[in-house]
Amino acid sequence: MFEDVRATTEVTIKELSKVRLHANRTHLERNANTEVEIVGYDSDGTEFDLSLFKMKFEIVGKGLDVQTTESNLKFIVTGRASGNYQLRADGSSGISSDTVDFEVFDSVEIYPQDLLLTPDMSYALNISGGPKPHSQKLSHCYNSENSEVAGVNSDKTYAFEITGHRVGDVKITYTIVEGSDCQAALPNVISSKDIRVRVRLP
């Protein structure tokens, strides 16, 4: 006759402690958008699976267009008017996220977009629009597809001076990225503009 065999185990069940809004980027060119996701954490800071709970969230904020997606935890946020705005997520259980700051800025414009130079000639382009000059966590990046034809003299602010070196045609790209990596790919790129440079003998 067999005796009953029993095994015991101990499981720690964590409770939802806080929620946060995670945005791919927080600087938006006017009419550009980004994805925002609601993420939950337990008391130890471990990510919490909110899909296991029947909890409704409302995105609260002004000046931004917020659209739901197939997931009730992800939203598409679009900047319609220039300015500084905040978003937060309010849960039906009474828990709310911290606010996230967004800056919506006018589209970057560069003039002229087609530049004619001679070798050793420099020209400072005019840049308008873009984030505030002292916006945090932004890098202003310049890239010439062929620096032997023409290159950029830049102090990594809004200065955009181009010098021609030898005869040829080249595309130069001005990019603003969130963070310090000028090689960053989407979604960290918040604005990117190209100009054509032609270098000819006088």
N, C-alpha and C positions, 0 to 999 in steps of 0.2 A: 504494500500500500504506500502510495507516494504522499509525502507531506507537501502542504502548500508552500510555495516559494514566493517571497515578496521582495521587491527591490524598491528603494526610495531614492529620490533625487530632489535637489533643491534648485529652484529657478527664481531668479530675481526679476521681477517685472517692473520696468521703469515707467514713470509717468511723464507725460509731456510737460516740459518745463518752460520752453520759450519757442517762439517762432521768429524767423527773420525773412526779410525780402532780399533775394539775391538777384541783382541786375547784371546783365552782360556788360553794360556800360551805363554811365550816369551822365555823360555829356552827349546831347543829341543835336545834330543839325536840324533846323526846322523841317518838319514833315518826315524826318527819319524815325525809325522805331527800334526797339530793343525788347528782348524777352526778359520778363521778371518772373521768378519762381518763389513760391512760399515753401520754406524749409523749416521743419521742426527739429528740436533738440531735447534730449532728456537732461536730467540734472547733472550728468557727468559730461555734457557737451557732445554726446554721441548723436549722430543724425537719427531722427525719429521718422518712421514711416507713417506719414499723415494719411495715406490712402486707406489705412486700416480703420479709420474713424469716420463716423458720419458727422462732419463738422463743416459748417458753411463759413466761407471767408468773404469779406467785402473789402475791396481796395478803396481806400479813402484818400482823396487828394483833389486839388484844383489845378486847372490849366493844362492837364495832360489827358490825352485820349486813351482810355484803357479798354481793351477788347479781350474777351475770354477766348480760350482755346479748347480743344477736346478734353484737355486735362483741367480739372477745376483748381489745380494748384499752379498753373502757368498762365501768364497773361502777356499780351503784346501792348507795350506802352509807346505812344507816338507823341512827339512834341509838336504842337501846332503853333504856338506863339512864343516868341523869345522871352526869357525870364528864368527865375529860379523857383523851383517847385519842390514839394515833398509828397511822398507816398507812404502809406503804412497799410498793413493788413489787420483787420479786426475779425476775430473768430467768434462764432456763435457761443462758444463756451466762456467768453469773457476775456480770453487771452488776446493780446495785441502785439504786433511786431514793433521794433524800433522804426523810426521814420528813415527813409532814404532820400537824400538830396539829389535833385536833378537840375542840370543847367541846360536850357534850350537856347541855341544861338542862331543868329542869322547865317545863311549860307556863305561859305567862303568864296570870295570873288578875287581873281587875280587879273591885273591889267598891266601891259598887254598880254594876251594869251599866245601871240605869235611875235617873236622877237628876232630882229635882224641885227647882227653884230659883225664887227671886223676883229681879226686877231688882236688880243691884248686890250680890247675895249670892254668896259664894264657898264652894267646898267642895273639900277635898283628898281625892281618891280614894286607895284603898289598892291597891297593886300588889304581887303576890307572884309568885314564880317568875322566870323569865328568866335571861339570862346573868349571870355574876358582875359586880358593879357596875363593876369596873375592867377588864373585858374590852377588849382592844385592837381598834381599827378598827371600832367600832360607833357608830352614831348613834341616838338616841332621838328620834322625830319625832311631832309632834302636829298634827292637822289638823281644823279645824272646817269642815263643809260650808257654814256660814253664821255667820261670826264676829260679825255684827250681833246675832244671837240669843244666842250664848254663845261664849266663847273660852277659851283655855288660857293660864294663867300658868305658864311652865315655865323651869327653869334647865338644861334638856336633860339631866337625869339621870333619876332615878325619880320626881321630884316631878311630880304631875299634879293641879294645882289648876284648877278650872273656875269661871268667873264668868259669871253670867247678865246679859244686857244689856237685852233687850226680850222681850216675850211672843212665844212661838213654840216650835216643836220643831226639834231639830237632831241630827245624828249627828256624833260626834267619834271620830276614829280615832287609836289609839296604835300606832305601827309601829316595829320595830327593824330597821335595815338594816346590812349590812356596807358600810363605806365612809362617806363624808361627804355623800352625795347623798340627801336625804330624798325626792326625786322618783324614786328608783330603782325599777325594776320587777323582777319576778322574773327571775333567781333570787336577787337580792341581798336581798330581803325575807326575814327569818328568823322574824318573828312579827308578826301584825297582829290587833288586837282593836278592836271597836266598842262604844261605849256610846251610849245614847239620853239626851238631855237635854231636859227640858220646863221652860220658863220661864213662870211664871204670876204674876199679880198677887196680893198677899197678901190 
